[in-house]
Amino acid sequence: MNAVSTSEFNELRGSGKPVVVDFYADWCGPCHAIAPEVEALASEVGEAATFVKIDVDANPDIASELGVMGIPTVIHFAPDGSEVARSTGLVRSAMLADALDLDTINAA
């Protein structure tokens, strides 16, 4: 899963494909713990969605714009760029998939 900048994210968002973004920071222990769970979801979903990471310290503007108040926060964006769902905190992949409404990706 690639880390992207705000401008790269803005190009992906609304590009006609669902995007799932993991907002993290290098110093954040729970962020490191959730990373394998997000990777597992990315493998499950495959090419049906784009999964990326955004470092909130390097890209505070997009985190602020999207109201990311705590990390880890994972947000699912629809193909049109609108937010579908979000999850904040450390959760396992099955719960994360439910919280993010990822069934809508596989059903599409």
N, C-alpha and C positions, 0 to 999 in steps of 0.2 A: 504494500500500500504506500503510495507516494505522498510525501508532504508537499503541499502547494502553498503558493502565496495568495494574497487577496485577489490580485488580478487574474491569476490562473483559475481560482475558484469562480470568479465572476464570469469567466468564459465558459466554464462547465455548467454552471447553474443556468437553467432555462434553455439548455442546448438540445432538448428533446429526449434526454435520457435521465432516469432517476439518478440522484447523487446522494451518497451517504457520507457525512463529514464527521470525523472524530476530532474534536477540539481538545488539545492537550498542551502540556508544558513538560520540558525535559526534567524538571525538578519534582514533578508530581508522581508520587508513588502509585496512587490508584490509577493514574493514566497508563503507567507501565503494566499494571495488572490487567486492565481491560483490553489492552492492545491485542492479545491473542484471541480474545472473544470476538472482537471486531474483525480480525483476520479470518476467523472461522466463518463468520457470516458472509464475508466477501467471497470466500471459497464456495459456500452454499449457493449464493445468488449468482455467481459467475458473471458473465458478460451482460446480464440484464440490467445492471446498475454499475455506476462508477463509485468506488470507495476511495476516499482521500483523507489525509490528516492536515490539520492546520494548527500550527504552534501559536498559541495566544500571545506569547511574549513577543514574537517576531511580527505578528499581525493583529495588534490590539484593535485596529479600526473595524475589521470585519466581526470580531468577537463582540465588540460594543454594539455595532449596528444590528446584530442578530440577537442581542440580549443574553449573551452567554455570561452568566453570573458566577458559575462554578465549573470546575473541571474534575473529571472528564465529562464532557457533554457530547453526545452523538445526535446529529440531526439528519433526518431523511427529507430530501427535497424531491418534489414531483418533477416530471419532465418539463413542466412549464416554469419551474423555479420556485414555486410556492412551497412553504413548509408543510409537510405531512404530519410529522411527529418528532418528538425529541425525548431523550433520556439523559438524566444527569446522575452521576455517581457510578459506583462500581456495581455492575450487574452481570450475570452470566449470559451466554449467547442466546439461550432459549428465551429468557425473560427480555433480553434486549431486542430480539426479533419481534416479539409481541409488542413491546413498548413503542417500537419504531414503525409498526404496521408494515413490516416487510412482506407480508403475504400479498399486498397489493402489487409488489414488483413481480413476484412469481406468477400472479394471476394475469398479468398484462400480456 
